[in-house]
Amino acid sequence: MRILQILSLSLLILLAACGGGSKQKQGEQHEGKGGIKYGGLFRYNESEYLKSLYPHGITETVGHRIVSQIYEGLVNFNPKDLTIEPALAKSWEVDSTATAYTFHLRQGVVFHDDECFAGGKGRTVTAKDFEYCFSLLCTPDPKNQGFTFARDVIKGATELYEARQKKQHDADEIAAFGVKALNDSTLQITLTRPYGDFMNKLALPFFCVFPQEAVEKYKGEIMYHTVGTGPFALKTLKQDEAVFLARNPNYWGKDEFGNQLPYLDAIKISFIKEDKTEMLEFTKGNLEMKYRLPFSMIDEILDEKKQLKGEYAKFTLQSRPEFTTQFFGFQMKDKVFSNKNVRLAFNYAIDRAAIADYSAKGEGVPAFSGFVPLDMPGYDNSAIKGYTFDVNKAKDYLAKAGYPNGKGFPKTTLEINSGGGRNLDIAEAVKKMLTENLNIEIEISQVVWAQHTNNVETGKTNFWRFAWVADYPDPINFLNLFYGKNVPPTMDEPAYTNPSRYQNADYDRIYEKAMITADATERNKLYAQLDQMIVDDAPCLLIYYSMNRRLIQPYVKNFFNNGMEYRSFREVWLDKK
């Protein structure tokens, strides 16, 4: 792993200011058109460590949030409402079959300045760059975890991947691949069939553009050495300590007034693990945002109406349902958890309402309605019959599994990621309920995030804590987690997208039908069938749907809250007096 030297903040700000909207003194704010202010440093914290900054290797939210500032694709999510908006594609057309998309690229967009280019100056982006990146996505590589989003969707993607997997000559597969640069500014993507969520997928990091020169120069270090087109560029990174992003002086974007974007000089991401320490840094003015309220301080911060009180009233509270499902996963290939009755026993043995009220401190809604979280646009999961809290039913299922009153049930380890008090509090609550209600022995193991995800994906743990945060606002983004084709053929291969290794032919059939159903109403009916199947088969222990609560400093402007916690700093500015 490459460790980059941390530059001083003053130098960082100087670098960023040199290419800003106009000439200014280091660290000095100045106004642009429309009353906005240029300058300043936005500081926020992540409680979990960064795993990767390589677009094809993003599987966790920390990397996703940072990469979204550095890289861009054809389209982006609008941070206000999560609708699709143009990014490097200024416009596009779809043919009458809804399978051929033609994208017209912006002119004059350049990559970040980097040593991978001659003279260190970023070159112009062309459609060939997208063609290269999409083709690279269809390559068997431990760094590549995004192929599942292209498989069976883009014409020829599966065939190209399989040819490379077999190390066969793939010239024919490349020729048949459905991503073609028609000229420097026009890209055509051909799908195997219509897909209702295709444009949402294009907004994911997996479909961002980066130069072949960077891949060839940095090879394995491309995971942490970034070259994109976004409003900010990576300046310094010290693993597990801090990441600094500086304004891209050559960014193509402008606001409605003609101001050059972005407004901020820089962004600093820290990795403070202690929730209370992070809160103290926020209240001292050393952070611009505090994502999630510390469990132990919620009663101190909020009144009975969930409004800020006392000294905290000077801050701004942003709150809304989040497209996140908190759950504990079962390894379906495990001897114990392959038994459906065991999984059902666990699900009926926990009191989700109590966990949401007391362990989650009101920051969650009990997961009574399937795996897809509440308020997903266009989707109604109210008809999903979820789990009740029923100790007798739980004991009956455990007896059916061959463990009457817990007799003979092996000692089980619940693995959670370290960092964040809420995760441990909830794990302890679940442990207590399973122990008392099923008469079984549970122990908790805390593991650093990178190792935890590796253990889950490679089947080294059979019972674990996870949360699934929406990559895009569509139920299939959650239902994809149980699609059988996402399970690798052997346990030696990591299961990135379906770590439970759940496989059900009926589920896969309905899933594939939903993927190609154009009518939204009919597609949502199929989604509901899949959601109910997850409840019925119990490949996971559902806990709660998250609430998104965050505190921001009163001088922060244009920092929108949404159900995905999708963050864009393109138009964020600071109104410091």
Secondary structure, 3 states (H helix, E strand, C coil): CCCCCCCCHHHHHHHHHHCCCCCCCCCCCEECHHHCEECCEEEEECCCCCCCCCHHHCCCHHHHHHHHHHCCCCEEECCCCCCEEECCEEEEEECCCCCEEEEEECCCCECCCCCCCHHHCCCECCHHHHHHHHHHHCCCCCCCCCHHHCCCCECCHHHHHHHHHCCCCCHHHHHHCCEEEEECCEEEEEECCCCCCHHHHHCCHHHCCCCHHHHHHHHHHHHCCCCCCCCEEEEEEECCCEEEEEECCCCCCECCCCCECCCCCEEEEECCCCHHHHHHHHHCCCCCEEECCCHHHHHHHECCCCCECHHHHHCEEEEEEEEEEEEEEECCCCCCCCCHHHHHHHHHCCCHHHHHHHHCCCCEEECCCCCCCCCCCCCCCCCCCCCCCCHHHHHHHHHHCCCHHHCCCCCEEEEEECCCHHHHHHHHHHHHHHHHHHCCCEEEEEECHHHHHHHHHCCCCCEEEEEEECCCCCCHHHHHHHCHHHCCCCCCCCCCCCCCCCCCHHHHHHHHHHHCCCCHHHHHHHHHHHHHHHHHHCCEEEEEEEEEEEEECCCEECCCCCCCCCCCCCCCEECCC
